[in-house]
Amino acid sequence: MKFNSAWAGFIAVLIAGLVVLFAVPQIVSLFGIVQMTVFVAMAMYALSQGFLWGFGGIMCFGQASFLGLGAYAYAITAINLGDTSWGMLAGVAVPAIFALLLGYFMFYGRISDAYIGVITLTVSVILFQLINSTSGAQYHIGQAELGGFNGIPSVPTLNMPGDVSNVLSPTGIWYVSMALLIIVYALLRLALASRFGRVVVAIRENETRAMLLGYDARLYKLLSFTISAAIAGLAGCIYDNWGGFISPTIFGLAMSAEVIIFVLVGGLGTLIGPILGGVGLQYVMNLAGTQHKVDPNLGLGVVLVAFVLLVPQGVVPVIRDKAMQLFIRRGAKAARIQETSP
Amino acid sequence: MSEIVPLLEARNVTMRFGGVTAVDDVSLVLGEVELRCLIGPNGAGKSTFFKTLTGQLNPTEGRIKLRGQDVTGLLPNQIARLGVGIKTQIPNVFNGLTAYENVLVAAQRGRSAAMAKAMVEKTLARLRLEPVARRQVGQLAHGQRQWVEIATVLAQEPDLILLDEPAAGMTHEEVERTAELIKEINRTQALVVVEHDMQFIRMIAQTVTVFNQGKVLMEDHVDAVLADQRVRDVYIGKAAA
């Protein structure tokens, strides 16, 4: 019963995603489509954090490291090789390999949860400082000048794989980005329903018990961490395609903090929650950015405090529980009617 | 003829925490399908000794062998894969998951999906947990959570099962069921049971090992142990006084 309703929810989300995928280019202006692409990038980014934190139980305070590594790896590879397909590949692989190495030392070194937060935060600060100090023509990787604080301008946007002259329109980029979001969401859902996913969640619940049942918690945490970094890297690639520009602020503390808020507001322990949290809050922040009275980050802080105090579970779990209650009450009522009727 | 290799052989196991010696030169040999009870006052080192057997603690000195294989210093997950299951003193369960999911996580290791599912259903029925199978374990009563933990252990069919105070906090009826279950498990698997409840010990015990201050005080048949004046002094006598 619960199993079926869970899968029904999954199918419903997929259908909703497909509707959005095809409806947006029909009803939204070109400017709107470009805006929607950054929402997708933020949704993908929030999904990476939501999976790691909500299901793996690992609190990464420097998720921007992987977003930024993905964005820079995409830009540098695309500039050097021309074909952006290699950029996408590098944008996923570089953060994943980086996370694999970092995670190996953290998880196999049995670093406690609090220090994982500290280490990941520190790594993001180091990466920011490192990239920030690369101004000058001497700092380049192949033909790509890193540009220090100014970043890399005119990052190539997606082309058809193998055909560099055929560059995708903003609408084409929208289709690719949104389709990737749907695919990643579906893959995560399937992974969580598999025996791998069950063990990941079990380790979140009780690492000692998982170990005593024969599961190597270190390995599972390392894999979750790496998967999460790969998804964040993919978000970085989409981010590049939105702006065609990348700068070290992507490694900034604000980016790491934002994604935590996206997940908290959307709903920790769900996949759709972070997606909606990422889209919704990015939208609010964009709106706030158009007025010049209040700093958007201040607004985001207020939203965070309000949610932690009033809706600590996040939006999606609250709606889900309310719907479930309604469903159960109706079911009970129907059962009563059936009992009393002759 | 080669010598019979015991299932579990702990030799001169010592566990020190700074200046405190929690387990002091303990040796214990357990045969296949044997049932052993460990008793002793609080702080006698029983749970710490268990932790050295499961790999949660690495003994300061001494060796632990499973069927002749040295497992000292292996990780808990490695020892679990060699066929050792433990119900810990404070229930270690997956509180946020249902009873069914708890047992499934245990049962899926090394089994196909269909076999795992069959094992979950069999185990839940065996422990009469079917009525609460879909409920979150964190919301269950203490006794039921202990049953869920025992179910996760049984679902992996380990050759050696360690039960740390399986009857603690249970009603009289639940205690009797636990005793029956232990005897039933013991038909095919070896068990070491730590317990304080003397009535419970009388229900199940054959050989009893008494711990006191980190050492083995004595090891004998249950009747001899419970009649022993030293045991009464360190344990039962004081409790009665």
Interface residues (C-beta under 8 A of the other chain):
Chain A: K2 R195 R198 V199 V201 A202 R204 E205 N206 T208 R209 A210 M211 L212 L213 G214 Y215 D216 A217
Chain B: T54 Q56 L75 P76 N77 A80 R81 G85 I86 T88 N92 V93 F94 N95 G96 L97 E101 L104 V105 A106 Q108 R109 A113 R134 E149 T152 Q156
